[in-house]
Amino acid sequence: MDHSNQHPPIIETHCHLDYLKSDSIPNIIKKSLECNVQKIITISVNPDNLNTVVDIANNYQQVLCTQGVHPHDARLFDDAAKRTIISNIKNEKRVIAVGEIGLDYHYDKSPRDIQKKVFEDQIQISIDHDLPIIIHSRESEDDTISILKNFRHVIKKPIAFHCFTSKRYLAEYVLNEGFYIGFNGIITFKAADNVREILDMTPISRILLETDAPFLSPLPYRGKENAPYYLPVIAKRISELKNVPLDTLLETVNCNVNDVFNENMLTPT
């Protein structure tokens, strides 16, 4: 692992710090800083961790967070969860996006009609509070596009599709709309030609870097818990696949991150 700081800083746009078990958050942040990962966005996924991610972001200056309920837990989205999300958005300056929200028809852990309703409700929250959206979409291309088209005239903030594994036509829609795509350790997997094809068609001006830690550890760390400090491995592989210098990639991606989240992510917060 390259521990040098000679390259532009790296921003982790999607991980779940409260889910990491193999190390403490202070150590994870320390190791990440040593690897030049200087900002981390930790993502909420269910009503139980809406406040948790805010607490983490408030305790560590390198960490920012989101508010949202993942499609797996859409059945748990109720008025209380909605009130918590809105309250945290209004009162917590370290909440910078609504997410991760969306649709997941691979596992169907929540009924699809509920997933769609909760996705729409949370898009509306992002519109009402002028925040970008982080989307999870798996095997749900048509409904994802349909819902976003319904809101397109009122969505003013950027949209990021995290951990993109969907079909090419969704990527075409995403890029045509000027949205962003997050790539992670999947691009190092032997059986991930489909994701590398999407990476190939995505200009670096639309790429975000993420780990989705503790999931999806990149090669050669498969089998270990993922963490933000593996992000340089992913960045290096993307620079190779895109045939652009690593510094160019990182400089461009940092501009993308600032565009999505409407702030200079590399200044103290």
C-alpha positions as CSV (number, residue, x, y, z in Angstrom):
1,M,0.0,0.0,0.0
2,D,1.3,3.4,-0.9
3,H,1.5,5.5,2.2
4,S,3.0,8.6,0.5
5,N,1.3,11.9,0.3
6,Q,2.8,13.0,-3.0
7,H,-0.4,12.7,-4.9
8,P,-3.5,14.9,-4.7
9,P,-5.7,14.0,-1.7
10,I,-8.3,11.4,-2.0
11,I,-11.9,11.7,-0.9
12,E,-13.9,8.6,0.2
13,T,-17.5,9.4,-1.0
14,H,-19.2,6.3,0.3
15,C,-18.6,4.0,3.3
16,H,-20.2,2.8,6.5
17,L,-17.9,3.6,9.4
18,D,-20.3,2.3,12.0
19,Y,-20.3,-1.1,10.3
20,L,-16.6,-1.7,10.5
21,K,-15.6,-4.2,13.1
22,S,-11.9,-5.0,12.7
23,D,-10.6,-1.7,13.9
24,S,-11.7,1.4,15.8
25,I,-12.9,4.5,14.0
26,P,-9.9,6.6,15.3
27,N,-7.5,4.0,13.9
28,I,-9.4,3.8,10.6
29,I,-9.2,7.5,10.2
30,K,-5.5,7.6,11.2
31,K,-4.6,4.9,8.6
32,S,-6.7,6.6,6.0
33,L,-4.9,9.9,6.5
34,E,-1.6,8.1,6.2
35,C,-2.8,6.9,2.8
36,N,-3.8,10.4,1.7
37,V,-7.6,9.7,2.2
38,Q,-8.3,13.1,3.8
39,K,-12.1,13.2,3.8
40,I,-14.6,10.4,4.5
41,I,-18.4,10.4,3.9
42,T,-20.1,7.9,6.1
43,I,-23.6,6.8,4.8
44,S,-26.8,6.1,6.7
45,V,-28.9,3.1,5.7
46,N,-31.7,2.6,8.2
47,P,-33.6,4.4,11.0
48,D,-31.3,2.9,13.6
49,N,-28.2,4.6,12.3
50,L,-29.5,8.0,11.2
51,N,-28.2,9.5,14.5
52,T,-25.1,7.3,14.6
53,V,-23.6,8.6,11.5
54,V,-24.2,12.2,12.6
55,D,-22.5,11.5,15.9
56,I,-19.5,10.1,14.1
57,A,-19.3,13.1,11.8
58,N,-19.5,15.5,14.8
59,N,-16.7,13.6,16.6
60,Y,-14.2,13.5,13.7
61,Q,-13.3,16.5,11.6
62,Q,-12.4,14.4,8.6
63,V,-15.9,12.8,8.5
64,L,-19.1,14.0,6.9
65,C,-22.4,12.1,6.7
66,T,-25.7,11.6,4.9
67,Q,-29.3,10.9,6.0
68,G,-31.4,8.3,4.3
69,V,-33.0,4.8,4.4
70,H,-31.6,2.1,2.1
71,P,-34.2,0.2,-0.1
72,H,-33.5,-2.9,1.9
73,D,-35.0,-1.2,4.9
74,A,-37.7,0.8,3.1
75,R,-40.3,-1.1,5.1
76,L,-38.9,0.5,8.2
77,F,-39.3,4.1,6.9
78,D,-42.0,5.7,8.9
79,D,-43.0,9.2,10.1
80,A,-40.5,9.0,13.0
81,A,-37.7,8.1,10.6
82,K,-38.7,10.9,8.3
83,R,-38.8,13.4,11.2
84,T,-35.3,12.3,12.3
85,I,-33.9,12.7,8.8
86,I,-35.4,16.2,8.4
87,S,-34.4,17.3,11.9
88,N,-30.8,16.2,11.3
89,I,-30.7,17.8,7.9
90,K,-31.9,21.1,9.4
91,N,-29.7,21.1,12.5
92,E,-26.5,19.3,11.6
93,K,-24.1,21.2,9.4
94,R,-22.2,18.0,8.7
95,V,-25.0,16.3,6.8
96,I,-24.2,16.9,3.2
97,A,-26.6,14.6,1.2
98,V,-29.7,12.4,1.2
99,G,-28.7,8.8,0.8
100,E,-28.3,6.1,0.3
101,I,-31.8,5.8,-1.2
102,G,-33.1,3.9,-4.2
103,L,-34.3,0.5,-5.3
104,D,-32.9,-3.0,-4.9
105,Y,-34.8,-5.7,-6.8
106,H,-32.0,-8.3,-6.3
107,Y,-32.9,-9.2,-2.7
108,D,-36.4,-7.6,-2.4
109,K,-35.9,-7.2,1.3
110,S,-38.7,-4.7,1.2
111,P,-41.7,-4.9,-1.1
112,R,-41.2,-3.1,-4.4
113,D,-44.2,-0.8,-4.0
114,I,-42.9,0.3,-0.6
115,Q,-39.4,0.8,-2.0
116,K,-40.7,3.0,-4.8
117,K,-42.8,5.1,-2.4
118,V,-39.9,5.5,0.1
119,F,-37.5,6.4,-2.7
120,E,-39.9,9.1,-3.9
121,D,-40.5,10.4,-0.4
122,Q,-36.7,10.8,0.2
123,I,-36.1,12.4,-3.2
124,Q,-38.7,15.0,-2.1
125,I,-36.8,15.5,1.1
126,S,-33.7,16.2,-0.9
127,I,-35.6,18.7,-3.0
128,D,-37.2,20.4,0.0
129,H,-33.8,20.8,1.7
130,D,-31.6,21.5,-1.4
131,L,-29.3,18.5,-1.0
132,P,-27.7,16.1,-3.5
133,I,-28.8,12.5,-3.7
134,I,-26.8,9.3,-3.4
135,I,-28.6,6.5,-5.2
136,H,-28.4,2.7,-4.7
137,S,-30.0,0.9,-7.8
138,R,-29.7,-2.8,-8.3
139,E,-31.6,-4.7,-11.0
140,S,-34.2,-1.9,-11.0
141,E,-33.1,0.1,-14.0
142,D,-36.5,0.9,-15.5
143,D,-38.2,2.0,-12.2
144,T,-35.2,4.0,-11.2
145,I,-35.2,5.9,-14.5
146,S,-39.0,6.3,-14.4
147,I,-39.0,7.8,-10.9
148,L,-36.1,10.2,-11.7
149,K,-37.8,11.3,-14.8
150,N,-40.9,12.2,-12.8
151,F,-38.8,14.4,-10.5
152,R,-36.3,15.7,-13.1
153,H,-37.8,19.1,-13.5
154,V,-37.6,19.9,-9.8
155,I,-34.3,18.2,-8.9
156,K,-31.7,21.0,-8.9
157,K,-28.9,19.3,-7.0
158,P,-26.5,16.7,-8.4
159,I,-27.2,12.9,-8.2
160,A,-24.5,10.3,-7.6
161,F,-25.1,6.6,-8.4
162,H,-23.0,4.7,-5.9
163,C,-21.5,1.2,-6.5
164,F,-22.7,1.1,-10.1
165,T,-23.4,-2.5,-11.3
166,S,-26.4,-1.9,-13.4
167,K,-27.0,-2.3,-17.2
168,R,-25.5,-0.1,-19.8
169,Y,-28.7,1.8,-20.6
170,L,-29.0,3.1,-17.1
171,A,-25.4,4.3,-17.3
172,E,-26.2,6.0,-20.6
173,Y,-29.2,7.7,-18.9
174,V,-27.1,8.7,-15.9
175,L,-24.3,10.2,-18.0
176,N,-26.7,11.9,-20.4
177,E,-28.4,13.6,-17.4
178,G,-25.0,14.8,-16.1
179,F,-25.2,12.6,-13.0
180,Y,-22.1,11.0,-11.4
181,I,-21.1,7.4,-11.0
182,G,-19.3,5.9,-8.0
183,F,-16.8,3.1,-8.6
184,N,-15.2,0.9,-5.9
185,G,-13.3,-2.3,-5.4
186,I,-15.6,-4.2,-7.8
187,I,-13.5,-2.9,-10.7
188,T,-10.6,-5.1,-9.4
189,F,-12.7,-8.3,-9.4
190,K,-11.9,-10.9,-12.1
191,A,-15.6,-11.4,-13.0
192,A,-16.5,-7.7,-13.2
193,D,-16.1,-7.0,-16.9
194,N,-19.6,-5.5,-16.9
195,V,-18.5,-2.8,-14.4
196,R,-15.2,-2.2,-16.2
197,E,-17.3,-1.6,-19.4
198,I,-19.3,1.1,-17.6
199,L,-16.1,2.6,-16.3
200,D,-14.7,2.7,-19.8
201,M,-17.7,4.7,-21.1
202,T,-17.7,7.1,-18.1
203,P,-15.6,10.2,-18.5
204,I,-13.4,11.0,-15.6
205,S,-15.4,14.2,-15.1
206,R,-18.3,12.0,-13.9
207,I,-16.4,9.6,-11.7
208,L,-16.5,9.4,-7.9
209,L,-14.3,7.1,-5.7
210,E,-15.7,5.0,-2.9
211,T,-15.0,1.8,-1.0
212,D,-18.5,0.9,0.3
213,A,-16.5,-0.3,3.3
214,P,-16.8,-2.7,5.1
215,F,-18.0,-4.4,1.9
216,L,-16.4,-5.1,-1.5
217,S,-12.7,-5.1,-0.5
218,P,-10.5,-4.7,-3.6
219,L,-7.9,-7.2,-4.8
220,P,-5.5,-8.1,-3.2
221,Y,-7.5,-7.6,0.0
222,R,-10.5,-9.8,-0.8
223,G,-11.5,-11.7,2.4
224,K,-10.5,-8.8,4.6
225,E,-12.9,-6.2,5.9
226,N,-12.8,-3.2,3.5
227,A,-11.9,0.3,4.8
228,P,-11.3,3.8,3.4
229,Y,-7.6,3.3,3.5
230,Y,-7.9,0.8,0.6
231,L,-9.2,3.6,-1.6
232,P,-5.7,4.4,-3.1
233,V,-5.7,0.8,-4.6
234,I,-9.0,1.5,-6.3
235,A,-7.9,5.0,-7.6
236,K,-4.7,3.5,-9.0
237,R,-6.6,0.7,-10.8
238,I,-9.1,3.2,-12.3
239,S,-6.2,5.4,-13.5
240,E,-4.7,2.3,-15.2
241,L,-8.0,1.3,-16.8
242,K,-8.8,4.8,-17.9
243,N,-5.2,5.3,-19.1
244,V,-4.8,8.7,-17.3
245,P,-2.2,9.7,-14.8
246,L,-3.2,9.2,-11.3
247,D,-2.7,12.8,-10.4
248,T,-5.0,13.9,-13.3
249,L,-7.7,11.4,-12.1
250,L,-7.5,12.6,-8.5
251,E,-7.6,16.3,-9.4
252,T,-10.6,15.8,-11.6
253,V,-12.4,13.5,-9.1
254,N,-11.9,16.1,-6.4
255,C,-13.5,18.7,-8.6
256,N,-16.4,16.2,-9.1
257,V,-16.8,15.7,-5.4
258,N,-16.9,19.4,-4.8
259,D,-19.5,19.8,-7.5
260,V,-21.7,17.1,-6.1
261,F,-21.6,18.2,-2.5
262,N,-21.4,21.9,-3.2
263,E,-18.5,22.7,-1.0
264,N,-14.7,22.4,-0.9
265,M,-14.3,19.0,0.7
266,L,-10.7,19.6,1.4
267,T,-11.1,22.6,3.7
268,P,-11.7,22.1,7.4
269,T,-15.3,21.6,8.3
